[in-house]
């Protein structure tokens, strides 16, 4: 049975489920940083997913990227499947801005996370909910 | 007309073409580090590709990932579309090893590149050619 890796559980806030993936928010207010985790057991690499699941992942990734672009006004979107520390397949989707604290470097290992305050978190929830309700359902 | 970004041209060695992408080798012998560049103009994000091109990208990415796994014996594969410095869409595919110089950190910004010697480069070419000739053609 699929179970979210304990490190992801510790570092992230669970926002909901798409058809394939759990949607997480990294608890770091430095950037709008989301993670998609396909709910499949013992999968570490994208190519290990079935063709059908890869298509779903692609759709859910596009859907999330468009939210980062259109609702979080990202200057650039960083998408990455690394997994050197947490082997459970998870795909980072990070909205980057020309003035963010790590730009133009990748975000990993640059700074300690700055955890969200409750009101900041509520704002993120509101934007994500609005985005999902207004964006066409994934076909 | 599609033209490879000058920074990629400077940092990489061109290995060949798939149906959608140019295949590059980053000139850094620290890791087997390949880059796929879809031959499309003015595209910075994966979601900007057509559905058909996204499917091709997915196939070519899987094909390359399997080469990293089966011919370069990667412990983990890092796949990333960042593009904070080079806006032309390009997708990193890096074979990572438990004992490589940056493990478990991501590779970006960790170390100066160590350029390949000619004999090392020839070995890489041989492995890639063998891999492509032995691996089933992308369907």
Interface residues (C-beta under 8 A of the other chain):
Chain A: X44 X45 X46 X47 X54 X55 X58 X61 X62 X65 X66 X69 X76 X77 X78 X79 X80 X81 X82 X83 X84 X85 X87 X96 X103 X104 X105 X106 X108 X109
Chain B: X44 X45 X46 X47 X54 X55 X58 X61 X62 X65 X66 X69 X76 X77 X78 X79 X80 X81 X82 X83 X84 X85 X87 X96 X103 X104 X105 X106 X108 X109
